[in-house]
Amino acid sequence: MIESLSQMPSRCSLARENDYFSQEIRQILYGRGRNLYRIIFTILAGQEISTVRVLHIRHAAQQTLGEAPDDSQTT
């Protein structure tokens, strides 16, 4: 899956975290059902070759990076 980012990484959608960071943050989904993960990455533009930097791999149900904790789920 990560190897597929070597070809046209900008085809992937913007991640939910994109609003919290100055750089463009993208995601690609991996897995299915309850085993769905988001590979969160950014594209570092170079003169000849762009580089994809994977920032995090998170379960799809996890809270968005940069978002304040949800206080409604107190124990």
QUIMO-V197879 format. One record per pair of residues at least 12 apart in sequence whose ideal C-beta (glycine too) atoms are under 7 Angstrom apart, sorted by the first residue. I is the first residue (numbers start at 1). J is the second residue. Records with the same first field share a line. If there is no record, write none. Layout:
# QUIMO-V197879
I = J / J
This chain:
# QUIMO-V197879
1 = 28 / 30 / 39
2 = 39 / 54
5 = 28 / 41 / 52
9 = 26 / 43 / 52
10 = 43
12 = 26 / 27 / 28
13 = 26 / 27
14 = 26
15 = 27 / 38 / 40
16 = 64
17 = 40 / 64 / 65 / 66
20 = 65 / 66
21 = 66
23 = 42
24 = 42 / 43
25 = 40 / 42
26 = 41 / 42 / 43
27 = 39 / 40
36 = 60
37 = 57 / 58 / 59 / 60
38 = 58 / 60
39 = 54 / 57
40 = 55 / 56 / 58
41 = 53 / 54 / 55
42 = 55
